[in-house]
Amino acid sequence: MTTRDQQRAATIATYGADAQEYADATAHPSGTNPLNAALGEFAAALPASATVLEIGSGPGRDALELESLGLRVRRTDITPAFVEMMRADGHDADALDPRTDPLGGPYDGVWASAVLLHLSRDEMPMVLKRLHAATLTDGRLFVSVKEGDGEEVSTSGNVHGPRFFTYWREPALRSVAEAAGWLDVQIARTASPRGGHWLGLSARA
């Protein structure tokens, strides 16, 4: 097993061990999701009853928000505990690794909030290309990552175990998205309650 494989396995194991704690920590009362603006803009750019592939659904918070805006969501996650949690809540959910598993589709949009930051810098171009290939022409993409430099294994945040992170600056994030075929790339920088900033990328297929 390579170092990168070990980092990936450790990240999945951390989310699995603390799945309920993560769900509790990231839950927001109705109307207070910090992604409300991005969710609304994403939904407004899609046709009614559009089908969205969500990468990294976690406990399913954003999927519920997207469905409340009239969209149909395919819930997926690489962490088995999250897939089981969503199924226990009565939702269809699939175990999916966006690097290697068939993505299905084509979809009207792809939503990947706070998940592709767990990819290495070398993995991101390939995954963005795969997501583009699974999206209909003029479909929409939303991705959020943490702003910064380099990569690290961190034990801070909403869970206690080690997780691998890649940090991005706006020029590099824009470049990798455009190279993958995405058009009209827009990046919004927002402050994180825990310090630092998030980069929210919106684009068109």
Buried (B, 14 or more C-beta within 10 A) or exposed (E): EEEEEEBBEBBBBBBBBBBEEBBEEBEEEEEEBEBEEBBEBBBEBBEEEBBBBBBBBBBBBBBBBBBEBEBEBBBBBBBEBBBBBBBEEEBEBBEBEBEEEEBEBBBBBBBBBBBBBBBEEEBBBBBBBBBBEBBBEBBBBBBBBBBBEEBEEEEEBBBEBBBBBBBBEBEEBBEBBBEBBBEEBEBBEBEEEEEEEBBBBBBBB
